[in-house]
Amino acid sequence: MSSSLTKFSSLVGLVAVGSVAFNAMGAQTDVDRLDAAELKKLFVDLGHEVKDLNTEVGKEKFSITITTGGFNVPIGVEIAPSKNYIWLTANVGKADSATKYEGMVKQNSKIQPTFFYVTDNDNVMVGLPVENHDVTPVWMKKCLEKISNDVANTSSVWSK
């Protein structure tokens, strides 16, 4: 075995590629991820009024409200249990016999990566997963504009 291959195969610990760090097993580390407190501060720094929905450590969730297209859109914000994604979600109503599922599914192809889904409690939701790495205020603002515009522009399929 060549000496460079031996050195490579015995490498243990963190390896950095750009600003992303990986451990010896190839899993991404928390080096560039926001935690709940940092995420909340980002939204406060963007000028949003933040309302806590869940303060349990590891399950933190808060909401903000965006006004767009004649709608006040409350957006839930939380970090996924994997810590790999920040979820932006909007509850647009209860699912019932008048729910336009076909229209929502068709809209999914137009608004992706934003998408419609229904919870176990029959809430119709619009969600946008945001990768939790190298998140900047400018990027988060664009993501907020994306989901809030998607909610407003698809009202014909979720409003009753």
C-alpha atoms as one frame of an Amber mdcrd trajectory, in Angstrom:
protein
   0.000   0.000   0.000   1.379   3.422  -0.886   2.306   5.744   1.966  -0.265
   8.341   0.885  -3.016   5.681   0.872  -1.871   4.479   4.297  -2.001   8.042
   5.630  -5.460   8.537   4.091  -6.861   5.246   5.400  -5.657   6.009   8.936
  -7.216   9.480   8.990  -9.443   9.823  12.060 -11.417  12.821  13.349 -12.899
  15.726  11.445 -12.324  16.473   7.798 -13.358  19.880   6.481 -14.500  20.400
   2.910 -15.201  24.078   2.392 -17.231  25.111   5.434 -18.803  21.661   5.942
 -17.194  19.310   8.447 -17.533  15.546   8.462 -16.571  13.030  11.126 -14.615
   9.841  10.395 -17.829   8.001   9.484 -18.737  10.625   6.859 -21.607  12.220
   8.822 -21.952  15.996   8.729 -21.225  17.693  12.054 -22.941  20.662  13.699
 -20.190  23.128  12.754 -22.308  25.164  10.341 -25.836  24.478  11.628 -28.045
  26.895  13.533 -29.424  25.816  16.881 -32.850  26.947  18.125 -31.545  30.041
  19.938 -29.517  31.181  16.911 -32.494  30.601  14.608 -34.799  32.628  16.838
 -32.231  35.448  17.025 -31.969  35.477  13.219 -35.720  36.163  12.957 -35.621
  38.813  15.684 -32.707  40.478  13.890 -34.795  40.450  10.686 -37.372  42.531
  12.587 -40.027  39.860  13.170 -42.139  39.539  16.280 -41.441  35.994  17.425
 -44.094  34.026  19.333 -42.997  30.874  21.141 -45.128  27.826  20.355 -42.957
  25.223  22.098 -40.027  25.954  24.403 -39.147  22.351  25.291 -35.429  21.845
  24.637 -34.928  19.963  21.373 -38.503  20.657  20.235 -38.436  24.451  20.072
 -40.930  26.014  17.687 -41.980  29.610  17.173 -44.080  31.585  14.738 -43.889
  34.844  12.870 -46.431  36.538  10.607 -45.771  37.699   7.050 -48.230  39.942
   5.179 -48.385  39.264   1.444 -50.971  39.208  -1.310 -53.698  40.426   1.031
 -53.014  37.623   3.515 -51.478  37.623   6.985 -49.551  34.360   6.868 -48.529
  32.898  10.250 -45.427  30.805   9.632 -44.221  28.171  12.065 -40.449  27.803
  12.345 -38.612  24.828  13.809 -35.487  22.745  13.388 -36.073  19.128  12.357
 -35.003  16.446  14.866 -32.131  15.537  12.511 -30.981  19.191  12.715 -30.419
  19.049   8.942 -33.470  21.160   8.048 -35.317  24.228   9.225 -39.033  23.824
   8.586 -41.173  26.791   7.596 -44.856  25.817   7.748 -48.224  27.513   7.378
 -51.559  26.089   8.502 -54.131  27.014   5.850 -57.163  25.272   7.357 -58.843
  21.990   8.232 -59.200  19.174   5.731 -62.798  18.159   5.086 -65.082  17.072
   2.242 -64.571  20.445   0.518 -60.762  20.158   0.491 -59.379  20.379  -3.045
 -56.717  17.677  -2.822 -56.255  17.321  -6.573 -55.621  21.054  -6.909 -53.074
  20.938  -4.086 -51.196  18.040  -5.641 -51.106  19.851  -8.982 -49.832  23.003
  -7.256 -47.037  21.012  -5.593 -45.332  20.639  -8.966 -45.500  24.404  -9.498
 -44.407  25.607  -6.050 -41.770  23.027  -5.171 -39.786  22.755  -2.975 -42.748
  24.235  -1.082 -45.536  21.655  -0.843 -48.991  20.924   0.563 -49.562  18.152
   3.103 -52.203  17.094   5.628 -51.339  16.289   9.254 -52.733  13.453  11.382
 -55.021  16.112  12.938 -56.443  16.982   9.483 -54.688  20.341   9.243 -53.890
  21.384   5.676 -50.344  22.704   5.729 -47.916  24.332   3.348 -44.294  23.505
   4.123 -40.865  24.563   2.962 -37.760  22.679   4.136 -34.642  24.852   4.306
 -31.264  23.143   4.583 -29.745  24.069   7.922 -26.246  25.022   6.877 -24.654
  28.359   6.109 -28.024  30.084   6.678 -27.817  33.858   6.256 -30.443  36.531
   6.943 -30.633  37.281   3.200 -31.283  33.618   2.367 -33.884  33.214   5.133
 -35.693  36.350   3.942 -35.901  34.833   0.428 -37.263  31.585   1.895 -39.909
  33.504   3.871 -40.925  35.377   0.737 -41.122  32.071  -1.144 -43.447  30.308
   1.279 -45.638  33.338   1.966 -46.040  34.072  -1.767 -46.782  30.388  -2.406
 -49.533  30.486   0.258 -51.049  33.650  -1.235 -50.752  32.488  -4.861 -52.402
  29.112  -4.199 -55.357  30.370  -2.175 -57.774  29.134  -4.838 -56.986  25.526
  -3.880 -56.981  25.831  -0.078 -59.506  28.571   0.732 -63.142  27.620   1.188
